[in-house]
Amino acid sequence: MPSGTSSWASKVLALLAKDLRAEFRTRYALSAVFLFALTTLAAVSVSLGAGGLPAAYLAVLFWVILFFSALSGLAQSFIKEAETKTAVTLQLATSEDVVYFGKWGFNLLLLLGLEVFLVPLFLVLLNVEVYQWWLFVTVIFLGSAGLVSSTTLIASVVAVAGVRGALFSVLSLPVLLPLLVPLVQVTEKCLTPGVMTPGTAELRILAAYAGIALTGGWLLFPFVWRE
């Protein structure tokens, strides 16, 4: 059993490494998410200036910018497989589980890389102060896991569609709305001085959402991938 688990993990890592190498050669998804985030954040910063906005508005701005930046690039790993006609090769070479978790890992790394770039810029350009760093980092990680878990399956569905980019966003937004609400609520607490409540209920919702989305995507992916 351990050898089987090790073999499965090595296949997932091999697929993840393949996608990373392909992305660093073309930089299509990286360019899409980073340029979208930079231009949107710059436009918001210039429009609003450095004036102190309420924490609720800042929390909404942060997650809206992050969500739409992510949606501009998270579907690219599946779209490239369809465009380069390598999807059939993957179907023959490995199992659905390996493909799903390999793509999930690639999207998670892409999103975390975006956040390393976006979060400091957001805090500096909009003059934002974080009062509960541990909670802020936790909610970003849980939000990232939920976002990636929800969109990985959707990305595989729209990979063969004609209007891929628009369809991906249209299908993703209703699914992501239940995730956005608790993310904004907890982030508002992190950015509000004097509010030291842990946000335990919201964190449980975020963890449950990520777990359900990941499990549901894993169970449904074989039906999508073999069509």
FENJO-V784827 format. One line per field, one symbol per residue. ss: DSSP state (2 for helix, 1 for strand, 0 for the rest). psi: psi as a letter, one per 40 degrees, with the letter a starting at -180 (. if undefined). burial: # if it has 24 or more other ideal C-beta (glycine too) atoms within 12 Angstrom, else .. Layout:
# FENJO-V784827
ss = ???
psi = ???
burial = ???
This chain:
# FENJO-V784827
ss = 02222222222222222222222222022222222222222222222200000022222222222222222000022222222000222222200222222222222222222222222222222000000022222222222222222222222222000002222222222222222222222222220000000002222222222222222222222222200
psi = ddddddddddddddddddddddddddfdddddddddddddddddddddaeihiidddddddddddddddddeeeeddddddddefedddddddiiddddddddddddddddddddddddddddddefhhhegddddddddddddddddddeddddddedeidgddddddddddddeddddddddddddddehieheiefdddddddddddddddddddddddddde.
burial = ..........##..##.###.##....###.###.###.##..##.......#.#..##.######################....#..#...#.####################.###.##..##.#.#.#..##.######################....##..##.##..##..##.###########......#..##.###.##..##..##.##..##..
